[in-house]
């Protein structure tokens, strides 16, 4: 049997097309074992994940995704998750896990030492020698329970996976290929976060996150250790409980787990124009955003009818700034007038010329971005174009740039608030 693994170079312009072709060859979007292609194309590779073709006698039989799993003495450890195509099911059943693991270990070690001939040149994502690969040999789910804020929070049991899938579909739509397979919650896969919230005996929310290797250049240049962090990928809350504080409860439980493992950075992406999300991320949790990704996701749906731009958000719960988001405190003032010297950079989709060197900036965003997209697509496109330009120009961790770190209101108007990096830097260091 001629088994061969090929590492796909995601840094080339052909990466999106190569991934699309690979996924089609494996039955996308109707193969439920495949992860969403937009996730693999974007966040997965940014968090240090690696994609492999699995070939037998030069015929494609499957795909492998090497998920960051952890560090062992500075050595990166990956979980290899395999998806077989219809052609590969019979052949794959004959391939021992040990053979796959050995092939993946060999490939990664050759890449990391510069000797690779089975893929692209050594990747900057593989700076440590001798990375190790694990392959889940079974799938087990042990439900856990802890009462937090009136909810039963814990890892899901196997009987709850269907409810997670149903809630995900209810929130984002049931399009084929948009779901995250249930085995990602298993103990053997080893997710960074797998949490559910239960209320009155039913599933009320979920949160799934992965481990991340580096890739957060702004934070790294600011002196933050990002060798291993958490990529908080997808969270869903029952619409009937969205004002009950459940989203914050799930995020805080995630942070507590990360801190207990010695991980001090939680990263995720969010649409900058969704004010409710911004209130959660910046006003309640005290996360910051110094990265901006225009047109980040290559898809459209009811929540993303114009280019899906995203903020890169980092929560540092061990720092003076981030620690304040671990628990609800006194209600904080959101009035724009509290920010002395703040430069307002736009009036709706019309850019304004703000004063240079202002200590704070305010970027106006729609009061209800979802409704605006539904009712006036041209206006939504104008808002996106204007705010994309502002965020791309102003955000960053370098001197003279700003970190989005709060929200503000003025009458019916809604704003993202940025603070000068020089003002924020002392609060982002671990004590």
C-alpha positions as CSV (number, residue, x, y, z in Angstrom):
1,X,0.0,0.0,0.0
2,X,1.5,3.3,-1.1
3,X,0.5,6.0,1.4
4,X,1.7,9.5,1.0
5,X,1.0,12.8,2.8
6,X,1.3,16.2,1.2
7,X,1.5,19.4,3.2
8,X,-0.4,22.2,1.4
9,X,1.2,25.6,1.4
10,X,-1.5,28.0,2.6
11,X,0.8,31.0,2.1
12,X,0.4,30.9,-1.7
13,X,-2.2,32.8,-3.8
14,X,-3.6,29.4,-4.9
15,X,-4.5,28.3,-1.4
16,X,-8.2,29.1,-1.5
17,X,-8.6,27.3,-4.8
18,X,-6.6,24.3,-3.6
19,X,-8.7,24.0,-0.5
20,X,-11.9,24.3,-2.4
21,X,-10.8,21.6,-4.8
22,X,-9.7,19.3,-2.0
23,X,-13.0,19.7,-0.2
24,X,-15.0,19.1,-3.4
25,X,-13.0,16.0,-4.0
26,X,-14.0,14.7,-0.5
27,X,-17.7,15.4,-1.0
28,X,-18.2,18.9,0.3
29,X,-20.5,20.4,1.3
30,X,-22.4,17.2,2.0
31,X,-19.7,15.3,3.8
32,X,-20.5,15.9,7.5
33,X,-17.0,15.0,8.6
34,X,-15.5,18.0,6.9
35,X,-15.0,21.3,8.8
36,X,-16.4,24.5,7.2
37,X,-14.0,25.4,4.4
38,X,-14.1,29.1,5.3
39,X,-12.8,28.3,8.8
40,X,-9.9,26.1,7.4
41,X,-9.1,28.8,4.8
42,X,-8.8,31.6,7.4
43,X,-8.7,31.0,11.1
44,X,-7.4,27.5,11.1
45,X,-4.1,28.3,9.3
46,X,-3.7,31.6,11.2
47,X,-3.8,29.7,14.5
48,X,-0.9,27.5,13.3
49,X,-3.0,24.6,11.8
50,X,-1.7,22.7,8.8
51,X,-3.6,21.0,6.0
52,X,-2.6,17.7,4.4
53,X,-3.7,15.7,1.4
54,X,-3.8,12.0,2.0
55,X,-3.0,10.0,-1.2
56,X,-2.9,6.3,-1.9
57,X,-1.2,5.3,-5.2
58,X,-1.4,9.0,-6.1
59,X,-5.2,9.1,-5.8
60,X,-6.8,11.4,-3.2
61,X,-8.5,9.5,-0.5
62,X,-8.7,12.0,2.4
63,X,-7.6,15.1,4.1
64,X,-5.8,15.7,7.3
65,X,-5.9,18.7,9.5
66,X,-3.2,19.1,12.1
67,X,-4.7,21.1,15.0
68,X,-2.4,22.7,17.5
69,X,-2.8,20.8,20.8
70,X,-0.2,22.0,23.2
71,X,3.5,22.4,24.0
72,X,5.8,19.8,25.6
73,X,9.1,21.4,26.6
74,X,8.8,23.9,23.8
75,X,7.9,21.2,21.3
76,X,4.7,21.6,19.4
77,X,2.1,18.8,19.7
78,X,-0.6,18.4,17.1
79,X,-3.8,16.4,16.8
80,X,-4.3,14.9,13.4
81,X,-8.0,14.8,12.4
82,X,-8.7,12.8,9.2
83,X,-11.6,13.1,6.9
84,X,-12.1,10.4,4.3
85,X,-13.8,10.8,0.9
86,X,-16.1,8.1,-0.4
87,X,-13.1,6.6,-2.3
88,X,-11.0,6.6,0.8
89,X,-13.4,5.0,3.3
90,X,-12.4,1.4,2.3
91,X,-8.7,2.2,1.9
92,X,-8.7,4.3,5.0
93,X,-10.1,1.5,7.1
94,X,-7.0,-0.5,6.2
95,X,-4.5,2.2,7.3
96,X,-3.4,1.9,10.9
97,X,-3.4,5.0,13.0
98,X,0.3,4.3,13.7
99,X,1.1,4.4,10.0
100,X,-0.7,7.7,9.6
101,X,1.0,9.2,12.7
102,X,4.4,8.0,11.6
103,X,3.9,9.6,8.2
104,X,2.8,12.9,9.7
105,X,5.6,12.9,12.2
106,X,8.1,12.3,9.5
107,X,6.7,15.0,7.2
108,X,6.6,17.6,10.0
109,X,10.1,16.8,11.2
110,X,11.5,17.1,7.7
111,X,9.8,20.4,7.3
112,X,10.9,21.8,10.6
113,X,14.6,20.9,9.9
114,X,14.6,22.2,6.4
115,X,14.9,18.8,4.7
116,X,11.3,18.5,3.4
117,X,10.7,17.3,-0.1
118,X,7.0,16.4,0.4
119,X,5.7,20.0,0.7
120,X,6.6,23.7,0.6
121,X,9.8,25.1,2.1
122,X,10.1,25.1,5.9
123,X,7.2,27.1,7.3
124,X,7.7,29.9,9.9
125,X,4.9,28.1,11.7
126,X,7.3,25.3,12.5
127,X,10.2,26.9,14.4
128,X,10.7,24.1,17.0
129,X,12.3,20.8,16.2
130,X,10.6,17.4,16.4
131,X,6.9,18.3,16.5
132,X,4.8,15.4,17.7
133,X,1.5,14.2,16.3
134,X,-1.4,12.5,18.1
135,X,-4.4,10.7,16.5
136,X,-7.6,10.2,18.5
137,X,-8.2,6.5,18.7
138,X,-11.7,6.8,20.2
139,X,-14.2,9.4,21.0
140,X,-15.5,9.9,24.5
141,X,-17.5,12.7,26.1
142,X,-17.7,13.1,29.8
143,X,-20.3,15.7,30.9
144,X,-19.3,18.0,33.7
145,X,-21.5,20.4,35.8
146,X,-20.8,23.6,37.7
147,X,-23.4,26.2,38.7
148,X,-22.3,29.6,37.5
149,X,-24.6,32.6,37.3
150,X,-27.7,30.6,37.5
151,X,-26.6,28.2,34.7
152,X,-25.2,24.7,34.7
153,X,-21.9,25.1,32.9
154,X,-19.6,22.3,31.8
155,X,-18.3,20.0,29.1
156,X,-21.0,18.4,27.0
157,X,-22.1,14.8,27.1
158,X,-22.5,12.8,24.0
159,X,-26.2,13.1,24.2
160,X,-25.9,16.9,24.0
161,X,-24.0,17.0,20.6
162,X,-27.2,17.0,18.6
163,X,-28.5,20.0,20.6
164,X,-25.3,21.9,19.9
165,X,-25.7,21.3,16.2
166,X,-29.3,22.3,16.3
167,X,-28.6,25.6,18.1
168,X,-25.8,26.4,15.7
169,X,-28.1,25.8,12.8
170,X,-30.9,27.9,14.3
171,X,-28.5,30.9,14.8
172,X,-26.5,30.8,11.6
173,X,-28.7,28.7,9.2
174,X,-28.5,25.1,8.3
175,X,-26.4,25.4,5.1
176,X,-24.6,22.2,4.3
177,X,-20.9,22.3,5.2
178,X,-21.3,25.1,7.8
179,X,-21.3,22.9,10.9
180,X,-18.5,21.8,13.2
181,X,-18.4,18.0,13.6
182,X,-19.3,16.7,17.1
183,X,-16.0,14.8,17.6
184,X,-14.2,18.2,18.1
185,X,-15.7,18.2,21.6
186,X,-14.3,14.8,22.5
187,X,-11.6,14.3,25.1
188,X,-9.4,12.5,22.6
189,X,-9.4,15.5,20.2
190,X,-8.4,17.8,23.0
191,X,-10.1,21.1,22.3
192,X,-8.9,24.2,24.2
193,X,-12.5,24.9,25.1
194,X,-15.7,22.8,25.0
195,X,-18.4,24.2,27.1
196,X,-22.2,24.1,27.2
197,X,-24.7,26.0,29.3
198,X,-27.8,24.3,30.5
199,X,-31.0,26.0,31.8
200,X,-34.1,24.2,33.0
201,X,-32.7,20.9,31.8
202,X,-32.1,22.0,28.2
203,X,-29.1,23.3,26.2
204,X,-29.0,27.1,26.4
205,X,-25.6,27.8,24.8
206,X,-22.2,26.4,23.8
207,X,-18.6,27.6,23.2
208,X,-15.9,25.8,21.2
209,X,-12.3,26.9,21.0
210,X,-9.0,25.5,19.8
211,X,-5.4,25.9,20.7
212,X,-3.3,28.4,18.8
213,X,0.5,28.6,18.1
214,X,1.7,32.2,17.8
215,X,0.5,34.2,14.9
216,X,-0.4,37.3,16.9
217,X,2.4,39.6,15.8
218,X,1.1,42.7,17.3
219,X,0.8,41.2,20.8
220,X,4.2,39.5,20.4
221,X,5.8,42.9,19.6
222,X,4.1,44.3,22.6
223,X,5.9,41.7,24.8
224,X,3.0,39.3,25.3
225,X,3.7,35.6,25.3
226,X,1.6,34.0,22.5
227,X,3.5,30.7,22.1
228,X,0.3,29.0,23.1
229,X,-3.1,30.7,23.3
230,X,-6.8,29.9,22.9
231,X,-8.6,30.6,19.6
232,X,-12.3,31.0,20.7
233,X,-14.0,30.0,17.5
234,X,-17.7,29.7,17.8
235,X,-20.3,30.5,20.5
236,X,-24.0,30.2,20.4
237,X,-26.6,31.4,22.9
238,X,-30.4,30.7,22.8
239,X,-32.0,33.9,21.5
240,X,-34.3,33.9,24.4
241,X,-31.4,34.2,26.9
242,X,-29.3,36.8,25.2
243,X,-29.9,39.4,27.9
244,X,-29.3,37.0,30.7
245,X,-25.5,37.4,30.7
246,X,-25.0,33.9,29.4
247,X,-22.4,34.9,26.7
248,X,-20.2,36.6,29.3
249,X,-20.6,33.6,31.6
250,X,-19.4,31.2,29.0
251,X,-16.5,33.4,28.1
252,X,-15.5,33.9,31.7
253,X,-15.6,30.1,32.2
254,X,-13.4,29.7,29.2
255,X,-10.9,32.3,30.6
256,X,-10.8,30.5,34.0
257,X,-10.0,27.2,32.3
258,X,-7.2,28.8,30.2
259,X,-5.7,30.6,33.2
260,X,-5.7,27.3,35.2
261,X,-3.6,25.8,32.4
262,X,-1.2,28.7,32.4
263,X,-2.6,30.2,29.1
264,X,-2.9,34.0,29.3
265,X,-4.3,34.9,25.9
266,X,-7.7,34.2,24.4
267,X,-8.2,35.3,20.8
268,X,-11.2,35.5,18.5
269,X,-12.6,37.5,15.6
270,X,-15.8,39.6,15.6
271,X,-17.7,41.8,13.2
272,X,-16.8,45.4,14.2
273,X,-20.2,46.7,13.3
274,X,-22.2,44.5,15.7
275,X,-22.7,46.8,18.7
276,X,-24.1,44.1,21.0
277,X,-21.0,41.9,20.5
278,X,-18.7,44.9,20.9
279,X,-20.4,45.7,24.2
280,X,-19.7,42.1,25.4
281,X,-16.2,42.0,24.1
282,X,-14.9,45.4,25.1
283,X,-17.2,46.9,27.8
284,X,-17.9,43.7,29.8
285,X,-14.9,41.4,29.2
286,X,-12.3,44.2,28.7
287,X,-10.7,42.6,25.6
288,X,-8.8,44.7,23.1
289,X,-8.5,44.8,19.3
290,X,-5.4,46.0,17.5
291,X,-5.8,43.8,14.4
292,X,-8.2,44.3,11.5
293,X,-9.0,41.8,8.7
294,X,-11.0,43.3,5.8
295,X,-13.3,40.8,4.0
296,X,-12.0,38.1,6.3
297,X,-14.5,35.3,5.5
298,X,-15.3,34.4,1.9
299,X,-19.0,33.9,2.3
300,X,-22.3,35.6,2.6
301,X,-25.3,34.8,4.7
302,X,-28.2,36.7,6.5
303,X,-25.7,38.1,9.1
304,X,-23.1,38.9,6.5
305,X,-24.7,40.3,3.3
306,X,-21.7,42.6,2.6
307,X,-18.0,41.7,2.9
308,X,-17.4,39.9,6.2
309,X,-14.7,42.1,7.8
310,X,-13.5,41.2,11.3
311,X,-11.6,42.6,14.2
312,X,-8.9,40.4,15.8
313,X,-9.8,40.5,19.5
314,X,-7.5,39.5,22.3
315,X,-8.5,39.1,25.9
316,X,-5.6,39.0,28.4
317,X,-7.3,38.0,31.6
318,X,-4.1,37.9,33.7
319,X,-3.4,41.6,33.1
320,X,-4.6,44.6,35.0
321,X,-6.9,45.5,32.1
322,X,-8.3,42.1,31.2
323,X,-8.7,40.9,34.8
324,X,-11.5,43.4,35.3
325,X,-13.6,41.5,32.8
326,X,-13.6,38.3,34.8
327,X,-16.6,39.3,36.9
328,X,-19.4,41.8,36.7
329,X,-18.6,45.0,38.5
330,X,-20.5,48.2,38.9
331,X,-22.3,49.4,35.8
332,X,-19.8,51.5,33.8
333,X,-20.5,54.8,32.1
334,X,-20.9,54.4,28.3
335,X,-21.4,58.1,27.5
336,X,-19.2,59.4,24.8
337,X,-18.8,62.7,26.8
338,X,-16.7,60.9,29.4
339,X,-13.8,60.7,27.0
340,X,-11.9,64.0,27.2
341,X,-10.1,64.9,23.9
342,X,-11.8,62.1,22.0
343,X,-11.7,62.4,18.2
344,X,-14.9,61.2,16.4
345,X,-13.8,59.8,13.0
346,X,-17.0,59.5,11.1
347,X,-20.6,60.7,10.9
348,X,-22.3,57.5,9.7
349,X,-20.6,56.4,6.5
350,X,-19.0,59.8,6.0
351,X,-15.4,60.1,7.2
352,X,-14.4,63.1,9.4
353,X,-11.0,64.6,9.8
354,X,-10.1,64.1,13.5
355,X,-7.3,65.9,15.3
356,X,-4.0,64.2,15.2
357,X,-2.6,62.7,18.4
358,X,-5.9,62.4,20.2
359,X,-5.8,60.2,23.3
360,X,-9.0,58.5,22.2
361,X,-10.9,57.9,19.0
362,X,-14.6,57.0,18.4
363,X,-15.7,55.1,15.3
364,X,-19.5,55.3,14.8
365,X,-21.2,52.0,13.9
366,X,-24.8,51.3,13.1
367,X,-27.3,51.0,15.9
368,X,-28.5,47.6,14.5
369,X,-26.2,46.3,11.8
370,X,-28.2,43.1,11.1
371,X,-31.4,45.1,10.4
372,X,-29.5,47.7,8.3
373,X,-28.1,44.9,6.1
374,X,-31.6,43.4,5.7
375,X,-33.4,46.7,4.9
376,X,-30.8,48.8,3.0
377,X,-28.0,46.9,1.4
378,X,-26.5,50.0,-0.3
379,X,-26.3,51.8,3.0
380,X,-24.8,48.8,4.7
381,X,-22.1,48.6,2.0
382,X,-21.3,52.3,2.5
383,X,-20.9,51.8,6.2
384,X,-18.7,48.8,5.7
385,X,-16.4,50.6,3.2
386,X,-16.1,53.7,5.5
387,X,-15.4,51.8,8.7
388,X,-13.0,49.4,7.0
389,X,-10.9,52.3,5.8
390,X,-10.8,53.9,9.3
391,X,-10.0,50.7,11.2
392,X,-7.3,49.7,8.7
393,X,-5.6,53.1,9.1
394,X,-5.9,53.6,12.9
395,X,-5.6,50.2,14.6
396,X,-2.4,48.6,15.7
397,X,0.0,47.9,18.5
398,X,2.6,50.4,17.3
399,X,3.1,53.9,18.7
400,X,0.7,56.3,17.1
401,X,-2.0,53.6,16.7
402,X,-5.1,52.8,18.7
403,X,-6.6,49.7,20.4
404,X,-10.3,49.3,20.4
405,X,-11.1,48.7,24.0
406,X,-14.6,50.0,24.9
407,X,-17.9,51.3,23.4
408,X,-19.8,54.5,23.8
409,X,-23.2,56.0,23.1
410,X,-24.6,59.4,22.4
411,X,-28.3,59.5,22.1
412,X,-29.2,56.8,19.5
413,X,-25.6,56.7,18.1
414,X,-23.2,53.9,18.9
415,X,-19.4,54.0,18.8
416,X,-16.4,51.8,19.1
417,X,-13.8,53.5,21.4
418,X,-10.1,53.3,20.8
419,X,-7.4,54.3,23.2
420,X,-3.9,55.3,22.2
421,X,-1.4,52.5,22.5
422,X,0.8,54.6,24.7
423,X,-2.1,54.9,27.2
424,X,-3.0,51.2,27.1
425,X,0.5,49.6,27.2
426,X,1.0,49.7,31.0
427,X,-2.3,47.9,31.5
428,X,-1.5,45.0,29.1
429,X,1.5,43.7,31.0
430,X,1.2,40.8,33.4
431,X,2.0,41.7,37.0
